[in-house]
Amino acid sequence: MKTLTDIEFRPLIVPESIDAPDAADFLEMTRVRNIVYREISGHGDHSIPADELLPHFQPNDYERRHMWLIIEDGAVIGRAGCDLPLENDSKVAFWLIELLRESWGRGVGSAAYDLLERFARENGRNVLQAWAEHPAADGPRLAPPTGFGDIPEDHGARFFQRHGYTLEQVERCSAFDLKAPFDTVERLLAESQAAASEYRVVQWFAPTPPEFVDGYAWMKSRMVTDAPSAGLEFDEESWDAARIAEHDSKYTDSGRTIQVTAAQHIATGELCAFNELVVGKDRTEASHQEDTLVLKEHRGHKLGTLVKCAGLLSWRDIAPDSPRVITYNAEENRPMLDINEAIGFVPISYEGAWKKVLS
């Protein structure tokens, strides 16, 4: 058996483009990433081409992203990454370790974790958090302190526990069948429009039109304060026109499509709810529902149903060959799960959100 001295952790070079002379490591990292996600989930809906992933690795003013390739005998067998938010005095780090299944069980993941924890400490971070998909398995189960949802005590769960982590939250991954009839969506849209007569639906694609930038920025800043986060820690984020432009460029620079569907208060012009739908350049692949939020002061008017249903109905024309929409929600976020279930989203997997506070 090979020893861990044969393992190399090589910092990832982020090229300017995937055609650049130094792009080979990024291309290989993406290839292995996509294999790992397929091994864990059993499907390819989380795959992304290298040119569409690259904008998410370019430097920005809001977080520092560090990644290492995990290499054995010259071959990439996985990756380890750590994101450091750059909000004022942040103490939080978000990390991931992803290994090809054939490399499990030899201590490679633990060696990668030691590297990440040391890196977090060196950068003044003491709250470490990570997410992992936990495929269905028999045997003992773990529940978070929220009391909502559970996961199997599988290989991944045992890894987190061994390294001192606690399960803080369970997230449900759900899918909506874009090929099924839209009768329910149309009915729910009509009902929500009747209940939200003081609001209108507005929609746009990135880049965000100037008249919506301020409202969109305010709603994005509220994602970390208004969405359920259990015992996880997030820094309050400041969003402005520059940050919206940087956010939008991650999609426009790679040819991905993001549609924002928002509810606007007619009397004041305020944007008070929004939903994002995203698809890659290959519109025959799965779509992804990203952020959805109704501002607290506007809840109770069916605005969540309004923006989700209006977005899905228009999506039929934008990505008619996309087979489904994937989305994630905290298990304790019952109001949003009620909306999803009524629309027709069905659970397909679960993620654990894990946290450790360093001494």
C-alpha positions as CSV (number, residue, x, y, z in Angstrom):
1,M,0.0,0.0,0.0
2,K,1.3,3.5,-0.9
3,T,2.0,5.8,2.0
4,L,0.8,9.4,2.5
5,T,4.3,10.6,1.6
6,D,3.4,9.7,-2.0
7,I,0.6,12.3,-1.9
8,E,1.1,15.9,-3.1
9,F,-1.1,18.9,-2.3
10,R,-0.4,21.3,-5.1
11,P,-1.9,24.8,-5.0
12,L,-4.3,25.3,-7.9
13,I,-3.2,27.9,-10.6
14,V,-6.3,29.8,-11.7
15,P,-5.7,30.7,-15.4
16,E,-7.1,33.7,-17.2
17,S,-8.9,31.5,-19.6
18,I,-9.1,27.7,-20.2
19,D,-7.1,28.2,-23.4
20,A,-4.2,29.7,-21.5
21,P,-0.9,27.7,-21.3
22,D,-1.3,27.2,-17.6
23,A,-4.9,25.9,-17.7
24,A,-4.1,22.2,-17.5
25,D,-4.5,21.9,-13.8
26,F,-7.8,23.8,-13.8
27,L,-9.1,21.6,-16.5
28,E,-8.1,18.4,-14.7
29,M,-9.5,19.7,-11.4
30,T,-12.9,20.3,-13.1
31,R,-12.9,16.8,-14.7
32,V,-12.2,15.2,-11.3
33,R,-14.7,17.4,-9.5
34,N,-17.5,16.3,-11.9
35,I,-16.6,12.6,-11.5
36,V,-16.7,12.9,-7.7
37,Y,-20.1,14.6,-7.7
38,R,-21.4,11.8,-10.0
39,E,-20.0,9.1,-7.7
40,I,-21.7,10.7,-4.7
41,S,-25.1,11.6,-6.2
42,G,-25.5,9.0,-8.9
43,H,-26.3,11.6,-11.5
44,G,-24.6,14.3,-13.5
45,D,-26.8,17.3,-12.6
46,H,-24.0,18.9,-10.6
47,S,-21.4,18.8,-13.5
48,I,-20.2,22.0,-15.0
49,P,-17.7,22.6,-17.9
50,A,-14.4,24.2,-17.0
51,D,-15.1,27.4,-18.9
52,E,-18.3,27.9,-17.0
53,L,-16.7,27.2,-13.6
54,L,-13.7,29.4,-14.2
55,P,-15.4,32.8,-13.4
56,H,-16.2,31.5,-9.9
57,F,-12.5,31.2,-9.2
58,Q,-11.4,34.6,-10.4
59,P,-10.2,36.9,-7.6
60,N,-12.7,39.4,-6.1
61,D,-13.1,41.8,-3.2
62,Y,-15.6,39.7,-1.3
63,E,-13.8,36.3,-0.6
64,R,-10.5,34.6,-1.0
65,R,-10.7,31.2,-2.6
66,H,-7.8,28.8,-2.2
67,M,-7.7,25.3,-3.6
68,W,-5.2,22.5,-3.8
69,L,-5.0,19.5,-6.2
70,I,-4.5,16.2,-4.4
71,I,-2.1,14.3,-6.6
72,E,-0.8,10.7,-6.5
73,D,1.7,9.3,-9.0
74,G,1.2,12.4,-11.1
75,A,-2.6,11.9,-11.3
76,V,-5.2,14.2,-9.7
77,I,-7.3,12.1,-7.3
78,G,-9.2,15.0,-5.7
79,R,-9.2,18.5,-4.5
80,A,-9.3,20.5,-1.2
81,G,-10.5,24.0,-1.0
82,C,-11.0,26.8,1.6
83,D,-13.0,30.0,1.1
84,L,-12.4,33.0,3.3
85,P,-15.1,35.7,3.4
86,L,-13.7,39.2,3.5
87,E,-16.4,40.9,5.5
88,N,-15.2,42.9,8.4
89,D,-13.2,40.8,10.9
90,S,-14.7,37.6,9.7
91,K,-13.8,34.5,11.7
92,V,-15.5,32.1,9.3
93,A,-13.9,29.7,6.8
94,F,-15.9,27.4,4.4
95,W,-14.1,24.3,3.1
96,L,-14.4,21.2,1.0
97,I,-12.5,17.9,0.4
98,E,-13.5,15.8,-2.6
99,L,-11.8,12.5,-3.4
100,L,-12.3,9.9,-6.0
101,R,-14.0,6.9,-4.3
102,E,-11.1,4.6,-5.1
103,S,-8.9,6.8,-2.9
104,W,-11.1,6.6,0.2
105,G,-10.0,4.9,3.4
106,R,-6.3,5.6,3.3
107,G,-6.0,8.7,5.3
108,V,-5.8,11.1,2.3
109,G,-8.9,13.0,3.4
110,S,-7.5,13.4,6.9
111,A,-4.2,14.7,5.6
112,A,-6.1,17.2,3.4
113,Y,-8.2,18.3,6.4
114,D,-5.1,18.9,8.5
115,L,-3.8,21.2,5.7
116,L,-7.2,23.1,5.6
117,E,-7.5,23.5,9.4
118,R,-3.9,24.8,9.6
119,F,-4.6,27.2,6.7
120,A,-7.7,28.5,8.5
121,R,-5.9,29.1,11.7
122,E,-3.0,30.9,9.9
123,N,-5.6,33.2,8.4
124,G,-7.3,34.0,11.8
125,R,-10.4,31.9,11.2
126,N,-11.8,29.7,14.0
127,V,-15.3,28.9,12.8
128,L,-15.0,26.1,10.2
129,Q,-18.1,25.0,8.2
130,A,-18.7,22.6,5.4
131,W,-21.6,20.9,3.5
132,A,-21.7,17.3,2.3
133,E,-24.2,15.2,0.5
134,H,-25.1,12.0,2.3
135,P,-26.7,9.4,0.0
136,A,-29.4,7.1,1.4
137,A,-28.0,4.3,3.5
138,D,-29.2,1.8,6.1
139,G,-28.3,1.9,9.8
140,P,-28.0,4.7,12.4
141,R,-29.0,8.2,11.6
142,L,-28.0,11.6,12.9
143,A,-30.4,14.6,13.5
144,P,-29.3,18.2,13.9
145,P,-30.3,20.3,17.0
146,T,-33.1,22.0,14.9
147,G,-35.0,18.7,15.0
148,F,-35.7,18.9,11.3
149,G,-34.5,16.2,9.0
150,D,-31.7,13.6,9.5
151,I,-28.9,11.9,7.6
152,P,-27.3,8.4,7.7
153,E,-24.2,8.0,9.8
154,D,-22.3,7.2,6.6
155,H,-18.6,7.5,5.5
156,G,-18.9,11.3,5.3
157,A,-20.7,11.7,8.6
158,R,-18.1,9.6,10.4
159,F,-15.3,11.7,8.8
160,F,-16.8,14.9,10.2
161,Q,-17.4,13.5,13.6
162,R,-13.9,12.1,13.8
163,H,-12.5,15.6,13.2
164,G,-14.6,17.2,15.9
165,Y,-17.6,18.5,13.8
166,T,-21.2,18.7,14.8
167,L,-24.2,18.4,12.4
168,E,-26.0,21.8,12.6
169,Q,-28.5,21.6,9.8
170,V,-30.0,19.3,7.1
171,E,-30.7,20.6,3.7
172,R,-33.1,19.0,1.2
173,C,-32.2,18.8,-2.4
174,S,-35.4,18.7,-4.5
175,A,-36.2,18.4,-8.2
176,F,-39.0,19.8,-10.3
177,D,-39.9,17.9,-13.6
178,L,-39.9,20.5,-16.4
179,K,-41.4,17.9,-18.8
180,A,-44.5,17.4,-16.7
181,P,-47.7,19.4,-17.2
182,F,-47.7,22.9,-15.7
183,D,-51.4,22.9,-14.7
184,T,-50.5,23.1,-10.9
185,V,-48.0,25.9,-11.5
186,E,-50.5,27.9,-13.5
187,R,-53.2,27.5,-10.9
188,L,-50.8,28.5,-8.0
189,L,-49.6,31.5,-10.0
190,A,-53.2,32.7,-10.5
191,E,-54.0,32.2,-6.8
192,S,-50.8,34.1,-5.7
193,Q,-51.5,36.9,-8.1
194,A,-55.0,37.3,-6.5
195,A,-53.5,37.3,-3.0
196,A,-50.7,39.7,-4.0
197,S,-52.7,42.4,-5.8
198,E,-50.4,45.2,-4.4
199,Y,-47.4,43.7,-6.2
200,R,-46.3,43.1,-9.8
201,V,-43.8,40.6,-11.2
202,V,-40.7,42.0,-12.8
203,Q,-38.0,39.8,-14.5
204,W,-34.6,40.3,-16.0
205,F,-31.4,38.5,-17.1
206,A,-27.9,39.4,-16.0
207,P,-26.5,42.0,-16.2
208,T,-29.0,43.5,-13.8
209,P,-30.8,46.6,-15.3
210,P,-29.8,49.8,-13.5
211,E,-33.4,50.4,-12.2
212,F,-33.2,47.1,-10.3
213,V,-29.6,47.1,-9.0
214,D,-30.3,48.8,-5.6
215,G,-33.3,46.6,-4.8
216,Y,-31.6,43.4,-5.9
217,A,-28.5,44.3,-3.8
218,W,-30.6,44.9,-0.7
219,M,-32.4,41.5,-1.1
220,K,-29.1,39.7,-1.7
221,S,-27.7,41.2,1.5
222,R,-30.7,39.9,3.4
223,M,-30.1,36.3,2.3
224,V,-27.8,35.7,5.3
225,T,-30.0,37.4,7.9
226,D,-33.5,36.3,6.8
227,A,-33.0,32.7,5.7
228,P,-32.9,29.9,8.3
229,S,-29.3,29.1,9.3
230,A,-29.6,27.0,12.4
231,G,-26.4,27.1,14.4
232,L,-24.3,28.0,11.4
233,E,-22.4,31.4,11.4
234,F,-22.5,33.8,8.5
235,D,-21.1,37.3,8.3
236,E,-23.7,40.0,7.5
237,E,-22.9,41.0,3.9
238,S,-22.9,44.4,2.3
239,W,-24.1,44.5,-1.3
240,D,-23.9,47.4,-3.7
241,A,-23.8,48.0,-7.5
242,A,-20.2,46.8,-7.7
243,R,-21.0,43.6,-5.9
244,I,-24.0,42.9,-8.1
245,A,-21.9,43.5,-11.2
246,E,-19.3,41.0,-9.9
247,H,-22.0,38.5,-9.1
248,D,-23.6,38.9,-12.6
249,S,-20.2,38.6,-14.4
250,K,-19.9,35.0,-13.0
251,Y,-22.7,34.1,-15.4
252,T,-22.3,36.5,-18.3
253,D,-18.5,35.9,-18.6
254,S,-19.1,32.1,-19.1
255,G,-22.3,32.2,-21.2
256,R,-24.5,30.8,-18.4
257,T,-28.0,32.2,-18.1
258,I,-29.5,33.6,-14.9
259,Q,-33.0,34.9,-14.8
260,V,-34.2,36.8,-11.7
261,T,-38.0,36.9,-11.1
262,A,-38.9,39.6,-8.5
263,A,-42.0,40.9,-6.8
264,Q,-42.2,44.7,-6.8
265,H,-44.5,46.7,-4.5
266,I,-46.6,48.8,-6.9
267,A,-47.1,51.8,-4.6
268,T,-43.4,52.2,-3.6
269,G,-41.5,50.5,-6.3
270,E,-39.6,48.4,-3.7
271,L,-38.4,44.9,-4.6
272,C,-39.5,42.6,-1.9
273,A,-39.1,39.0,-3.1
274,F,-37.0,37.2,-5.7
275,N,-36.1,33.9,-7.2
276,E,-33.1,32.9,-9.4
277,L,-33.1,30.3,-12.1
278,V,-29.8,29.3,-13.8
279,V,-28.8,27.1,-16.7
280,G,-25.5,26.5,-18.5
281,K,-24.7,27.0,-22.1
282,D,-25.9,23.5,-22.7
283,R,-29.6,24.1,-22.1
284,T,-30.4,20.4,-22.4
285,E,-28.9,19.9,-18.9
286,A,-30.6,20.4,-15.5
287,S,-31.4,23.9,-14.4
288,H,-30.7,25.2,-10.9
289,Q,-32.9,27.3,-8.7
290,E,-30.4,29.4,-6.6
291,D,-31.4,32.1,-4.1
292,T,-35.0,32.6,-3.2
293,L,-36.2,35.1,-0.6
294,V,-39.2,37.0,0.6
295,L,-38.2,40.0,2.8
296,K,-39.6,39.5,6.3
297,E,-41.7,42.6,6.3
298,H,-43.5,41.4,3.1
299,R,-44.3,37.8,4.1
300,G,-47.9,36.6,4.2
301,H,-48.9,37.7,0.6
302,K,-47.9,34.5,-1.3
303,L,-44.9,36.3,-2.8
304,G,-42.7,33.1,-2.6
305,T,-45.3,31.2,-4.7
306,L,-45.7,34.2,-7.0
307,V,-42.0,34.5,-7.9
308,K,-41.3,30.8,-8.1
309,C,-44.3,30.0,-10.3
310,A,-43.8,33.1,-12.6
311,G,-40.1,32.1,-13.0
312,L,-40.9,28.4,-13.8
313,L,-43.5,29.4,-16.4
314,S,-41.2,31.7,-18.3
315,W,-38.4,29.1,-18.0
316,R,-40.3,26.8,-20.4
317,D,-39.5,29.3,-23.2
318,I,-35.9,30.0,-22.0
319,A,-34.7,26.4,-21.6
320,P,-37.4,24.2,-23.2
321,D,-35.1,21.2,-23.3
322,S,-33.8,21.3,-19.7
323,P,-35.3,18.3,-18.0
324,R,-35.6,19.5,-14.4
325,V,-34.8,22.2,-11.9
326,I,-32.7,21.4,-8.8
327,T,-33.0,23.4,-5.6
328,Y,-31.8,23.3,-1.9
329,N,-33.7,24.3,1.2
330,A,-33.1,23.9,4.9
331,E,-35.4,21.3,6.4
332,E,-36.6,23.8,9.0
333,N,-37.6,26.2,6.3
334,R,-41.1,24.8,6.3
335,P,-42.8,27.8,4.5
336,M,-40.5,27.5,1.5
337,L,-40.7,23.7,1.5
338,D,-44.5,24.0,1.6
339,I,-44.4,26.1,-1.5
340,N,-42.0,23.7,-3.3
341,E,-44.0,20.7,-2.5
342,A,-47.2,22.3,-3.6
343,I,-45.6,23.3,-6.9
344,G,-44.3,19.7,-7.5
345,F,-40.7,19.6,-6.3
346,V,-39.8,16.2,-4.9
347,P,-36.9,15.3,-2.6
348,I,-33.9,13.5,-4.2
349,S,-31.1,13.8,-1.6
350,Y,-30.0,15.4,1.6
351,E,-27.0,17.5,2.7
352,G,-25.5,17.9,6.1
353,A,-24.2,21.3,7.2
354,W,-21.3,20.8,9.6
355,K,-19.5,23.1,12.0
356,K,-16.4,23.2,14.2
357,V,-15.2,26.0,16.4
358,L,-11.4,25.9,17.0
359,S,-10.0,26.5,20.4
